[in-house]
Amino acid sequence: MLRFFYRAVGDMETATDLRQELFVRLYLKSKTYRGDGSFSAWLYGIAANLVRAHFRKARRLFVVRDSEPDEQAEFKEALDGSVRADEAARRSERSRFLREMLAALSPRDRQVLMLRFFGSLSFREISQALGMTEVTARVHALRGIKRLRDLAVERGLTSGDLL
């Protein structure tokens, strides 16, 4: 969940605070889980609501950070020899491309893609978490993926640059 919050708000301290608030809400709202949907959809629904509340308070849109905690680990691996330096640099560059392209998406498209690919939720679970129909979730995902492809082409990137 920390990674989900970090990717959504772009600040590790805020992400940690949101994760802690999530656990408080889980404790307080545990009796409201009806069991008619998956637990992960219910959990991500609460998480998505916390992120929306955070941005409503801050009056900003989703932000994707320029750096991620994983990047520091990648460079440490390169320094200690467990990963070649060129591989660490390639990973870092791919992460940067992805963050920039995600930042160019609409907030709803980005949120659906984050839940789908970083949260590993099904479209049914995404629809439950975000309060939309499954068809609407699929439309947002397809629109987001198309936009990501278009952005990759604009930048002259190939699938090899991103995979």
N, C-alpha and C positions, 0 to 999 in steps of 0.2 A: 504494500500500500504506500510505503514511503516513496517509491519510485513513481507511482501514479501521481501522487501529490506534487512531487518535485517537478515532473514534466508539465504539470498543469500550471503551477504557480511560479516556477523558475527560481525559487529561493529555498535553500535547504532548511533554514530556521523556520520559515513559514510552513514548509511541508511537514516538518517535525511537529509543529504546533497543531496542524490539521490532523495529523495521524493520531495525536493524543486526544484531540476532540472527538475523533471517530470512535475511539475506544470508550470514551465517556458516553457518547450517544448510544453505542451498542449496549452498554450496561443499562442505561436508562430505558431504552426502547426494545430490549430483548423480548418483552412480552408481546410486542406488536408484530413480530414475525409470524405470519400465518402458515407458512410452509407450502403455499400453493405455487410458489416459484422457487428458483434455486436460491440458496443462501448467498452465493457470490453476487447474484444480481441485486439482491436486497442490500448487501454490503456496499457494492459499488454505487447503488442509488443514493445511499446515505453519503458516501464519499463525494459523489458528483454534486449533491446539494450543498455540502460544506464548501466545495470549491466555488460554486455559484454565489453563495452567501459571502465568501471572502471577497470576490470581485465586485459584488454589489456594494459592499462596504467601502472598498477601495476605489470604486468607480473606474475600473480598468478592465481590459479584455485579457484573455489568456495570453500568457507570455511564455515563450520557450527560451530557456537560457542559452548563453553562448558557451557555457562550459558545464560539464557534468562530472559527478564524482568518479564515474568510470574512467574518465580520461586520465586522471592522475594515476590510477591503478595501471592503466595501459603503459604509461611512460615509466613507471617503476618496474614493470615487467621487462621493458626494453633495457633498462639500466642493469637489472640483475641477470640478464641473458636468457630469461625464460621465453621471451618473444623477441624476434628480430626488430631492430629499430624501424626499418621500413614498414613492417607489418603494423607496428604501433602507430606510426604516422598515418598509414592508410585507414586504420580504424578510426582515428581521431578525425580525419577528413570526412569520412563517411558519416560520422555522428554530426559533424558540423553541417554538412549538406542536408541531412534529414531534419535537423532542428530548424534550419532556415526555411526549408520548404513547408514544414508543419506550421511555422509561424505565419505563412502566407495563406493558410486555409481559413475559412470562416470558423468562428468558435464552435459551432455545433458540429460541422464536419470533422474538425480536429478532435472534439470530444468523443464522437462515435468511433473514429479510427483508433484513438488511444485506448478506449475500452475494448475494442476488438483485438488489436494487436499487442498492446502492452498489458492489458488486463485479461486477455484470452477469453473474453465472454462471447457467447453465441449472440446472434441477432435477437433472439427471443429475450435473452437476459439483458441485452442493451436496451431493448424497448421497455422492459420492466423498470430498469434502473433510471431511465431518462423520461419515462412517462410519455412514450410515443408508440405508435404502432410498429410492428416488425417491418412492414413495408417501408415506412418512413426511415427507420434506422438503416435499412439496406440502401435506400436512395442516398442518404447522407454519406454512407461509406463509398458507394460507387462514384458519387460526385467528388468526394475527397481524393479517391484514388486517381480519377481522371485528371484532377487538378495537379496532383503530384507528378503524374506522367508528363503533363504539359510543361510543368516547371523544369523537370529533368531534361526534356528536349530543348527548352529555351537555353539552358545552361550547357548544353552539349554533353550531358552525362549519358552514359550507357548503363545498362543493368549491372555490368561488372563494376562500375564505380560505386554502386550503392549496395551491392551484396557482399 
